[in-house]
Amino acid sequence: MESVNILIAIEYQIVRDGIKKILHDAPDIAVAGCAKNIDELMELPFEDGNILVLDLDMPNLENSLTVPELAENYNELSILGISDNENPFRLKQFMQSGGAGYLLKKRSAEELIDAIKQIYDGGRYLCDKALSLLVKADHSNKTTVLDLTEREVEVLVLICQELTNREIADKLGISVRTVDAHRRNMLQKTGAKNTAGLVKYAIKHHIFSP
């Protein structure tokens, strides 16, 4: 296999350095650039990369059109998303927007290399857990659930985890007022009367598992 040029966009240095070492130690793989935030990500040499290893948990990533823009503008660049998030609808949206693979951060170094090789050979890659999540999304009630935006789904999951509005705002890098707005929108869309109703909705539609 000829050398694969990898771009890395990972928020935390310890994770970024770990992935760089894994890739440096792998044969036929070269790291062509690294980024730690959205601004640095958009400055990466996309035309020189074959695969972008993208941290889907990076702050403000969901507020940009990064994935679909890159997929449209750089046809030769494949995007491997890595995340701690096990939300099936977020995974589905990422894959539909142009993602080539999805790997949970707790997976092994060997699986990262396997994912890169499979994607480079023209395939798509989902770790076992991601595949089961995608199946769950496909078997859920698509009409009502997909009326929620990706951000609303993220807020809903955090509500189910009993985080306060302030804690949700701090975690997502948004204002408390924005969290309140998302909560009101979800109450209207789902027909729920209160937070307990939102939690029931999330469980019913497999957005959250208690």
C-alpha positions as CSV (number, residue, x, y, z in Angstrom):
1,M,0.0,0.0,0.0
2,E,1.3,3.4,-0.9
3,S,1.7,6.0,1.9
4,V,-1.6,7.4,3.3
5,N,-1.5,11.1,4.3
6,I,-3.4,11.7,7.5
7,L,-4.7,15.0,8.8
8,I,-5.6,15.1,12.5
9,A,-8.1,17.5,14.2
10,I,-8.3,16.7,17.9
11,E,-9.1,19.1,20.7
12,Y,-7.0,17.6,23.5
13,Q,-3.3,17.5,23.2
14,I,-2.9,14.2,25.0
15,V,-5.3,12.5,22.7
16,R,-3.8,14.2,19.6
17,D,-0.3,13.2,20.6
18,G,-1.4,9.7,21.2
19,I,-2.9,9.4,17.8
20,K,0.1,11.0,16.2
21,K,2.4,8.4,17.8
22,I,0.1,5.5,16.7
23,L,0.2,6.7,13.2
24,H,3.9,7.5,13.1
25,D,4.6,4.0,14.3
26,A,2.4,2.5,11.6
27,P,3.9,1.6,8.2
28,D,2.8,3.4,5.1
29,I,1.0,6.2,7.1
30,A,2.2,9.8,7.3
31,V,0.8,12.7,9.3
32,A,0.4,15.7,7.0
33,G,-1.0,18.2,9.5
34,C,-2.6,18.7,12.9
35,A,-5.2,21.0,14.4
36,K,-6.6,21.6,17.9
37,N,-9.6,23.8,17.1
38,I,-12.0,24.9,14.3
39,D,-9.7,27.8,13.2
40,E,-6.7,25.5,12.9
41,L,-8.8,22.8,11.3
42,M,-9.8,25.1,8.4
43,E,-6.1,25.9,7.8
44,L,-5.1,22.3,7.3
45,P,-3.7,21.3,3.8
46,F,-6.8,19.3,2.8
47,E,-5.6,19.0,-0.8
48,D,-2.6,17.0,0.6
49,G,-4.5,14.7,2.8
50,N,-6.2,11.4,2.1
51,I,-8.0,11.0,5.4
52,L,-9.0,13.5,8.1
53,V,-9.3,12.0,11.6
54,L,-11.8,14.5,13.1
55,D,-12.7,14.9,16.7
56,L,-16.5,15.2,16.6
57,D,-16.6,16.4,20.2
58,M,-14.5,19.5,19.3
59,P,-16.3,22.7,20.6
60,N,-18.3,24.6,18.0
61,L,-17.8,21.9,15.4
62,E,-21.6,21.3,15.2
63,N,-22.2,25.0,14.6
64,S,-20.2,24.9,11.4
65,L,-20.8,23.2,8.0
66,T,-17.4,21.6,8.3
67,V,-18.2,18.0,7.4
68,P,-20.5,18.6,4.4
69,E,-18.3,21.5,3.1
70,L,-15.2,19.3,3.2
71,A,-16.9,16.4,1.7
72,E,-18.2,18.6,-1.2
73,N,-15.0,20.7,-1.8
74,Y,-12.4,17.9,-1.3
75,N,-13.6,14.8,-3.1
76,E,-10.4,12.9,-2.5
77,L,-10.5,13.6,1.3
78,S,-12.3,11.0,3.5
79,I,-13.4,11.9,7.0
80,L,-13.1,9.5,9.9
81,G,-15.0,10.8,12.9
82,I,-14.0,9.8,16.4
83,S,-16.1,10.6,19.4
84,D,-17.2,9.6,23.0
85,N,-20.8,10.3,21.9
86,E,-23.0,7.2,21.5
87,N,-26.1,9.1,20.2
88,P,-27.4,7.1,17.2
89,F,-28.9,10.1,15.5
90,R,-25.7,12.1,15.7
91,L,-23.9,9.2,14.2
92,K,-26.5,9.0,11.4
93,Q,-26.3,12.7,10.6
94,F,-22.5,12.6,10.5
95,M,-22.5,9.6,8.0
96,Q,-25.2,11.2,5.9
97,S,-23.3,14.5,5.7
98,G,-20.3,12.9,4.2
99,G,-18.5,10.9,6.9
100,A,-16.6,7.8,5.8
101,G,-16.2,6.2,9.2
102,Y,-17.1,6.5,12.9
103,L,-14.9,5.2,15.7
104,L,-15.5,5.6,19.5
105,K,-12.5,6.9,21.3
106,K,-12.3,3.9,23.7
107,R,-11.5,1.6,20.8
108,S,-8.0,0.3,20.2
109,A,-5.0,1.6,18.3
110,E,-5.2,-1.4,16.1
111,E,-8.8,-0.6,15.1
112,L,-7.8,2.9,14.3
113,I,-5.2,1.6,11.8
114,D,-7.7,-0.9,10.4
115,A,-10.3,1.9,9.9
116,I,-7.8,4.1,8.1
117,K,-6.8,1.2,5.8
118,Q,-10.4,0.3,5.0
119,I,-11.4,3.8,4.3
120,Y,-8.3,4.4,2.1
121,D,-9.2,1.3,0.1
122,G,-12.6,3.0,-0.7
123,G,-14.7,1.5,2.0
124,R,-16.5,2.9,5.0
125,Y,-15.9,1.9,8.6
126,L,-18.1,1.7,11.6
127,C,-16.8,0.1,14.9
128,D,-19.1,-2.6,16.2
129,K,-20.8,-0.3,18.7
130,A,-21.4,2.4,16.1
131,L,-22.9,-0.1,13.7
132,S,-25.4,-1.2,16.4
133,L,-26.2,2.4,17.1
134,L,-26.9,3.0,13.4
135,V,-29.2,0.0,13.4
136,K,-31.0,1.5,16.4
137,A,-31.5,4.8,14.6
138,D,-32.9,3.1,11.6
139,H,-35.5,1.2,13.6
140,S,-36.6,4.2,15.6
141,N,-39.5,6.5,14.9
142,K,-37.9,8.6,12.2
143,T,-40.7,11.2,11.7
144,T,-40.9,12.7,15.2
145,V,-37.3,12.2,16.3
146,L,-35.7,13.7,13.2
147,D,-37.8,16.9,13.7
148,L,-35.2,17.7,16.5
149,T,-32.0,19.3,15.4
150,E,-28.6,17.7,16.3
151,R,-28.1,20.4,19.0
152,E,-31.5,19.8,20.5
153,V,-30.8,16.1,20.7
154,E,-27.5,16.8,22.5
155,V,-29.3,19.1,24.9
156,L,-32.0,16.5,25.5
157,V,-29.4,13.8,26.3
158,L,-27.8,16.1,28.9
159,I,-31.2,16.9,30.4
160,C,-31.7,13.2,30.7
161,Q,-28.4,13.0,32.5
162,E,-29.8,15.5,35.1
163,L,-27.5,18.4,34.2
164,T,-28.7,21.9,35.0
165,N,-29.1,24.5,32.3
166,R,-25.9,26.1,33.5
167,E,-24.0,22.8,33.3
168,I,-25.4,22.1,29.8
169,A,-24.4,25.6,28.7
170,D,-20.9,25.2,30.0
171,K,-20.5,21.7,28.5
172,L,-21.7,22.7,25.0
173,G,-20.1,26.2,25.0
174,I,-23.4,28.0,24.6
175,S,-25.4,30.4,26.7
176,V,-28.0,29.5,29.3
177,R,-30.5,31.5,27.3
178,T,-29.8,29.3,24.3
179,V,-30.3,26.2,26.4
180,D,-33.6,27.6,27.6
181,A,-34.6,28.2,23.9
182,H,-33.7,24.6,22.9
183,R,-35.7,23.3,25.9
184,R,-38.8,25.4,24.9
185,N,-38.5,24.3,21.3
186,M,-38.3,20.6,22.3
187,L,-41.3,20.9,24.5
188,Q,-43.3,22.4,21.6
189,K,-42.0,19.8,19.1
190,T,-42.5,16.8,21.3
191,G,-45.7,17.8,23.0
192,A,-44.1,17.2,26.4
193,K,-45.4,19.3,29.3
194,N,-42.2,19.3,31.4
195,T,-38.7,17.9,31.8
196,A,-40.1,14.5,32.8
197,G,-42.0,14.4,29.6
198,L,-38.9,15.2,27.6
199,V,-37.1,12.3,29.4
200,K,-39.9,9.9,28.5
201,Y,-39.7,11.0,24.9
202,A,-36.0,10.5,24.8
203,I,-36.3,7.0,26.2
204,K,-39.2,6.0,24.0
205,H,-37.3,7.1,20.8
206,H,-34.0,5.5,21.9
207,I,-32.2,8.9,22.2
208,F,-31.3,8.0,25.8
209,S,-31.0,4.7,27.7
210,P,-31.4,5.0,31.5
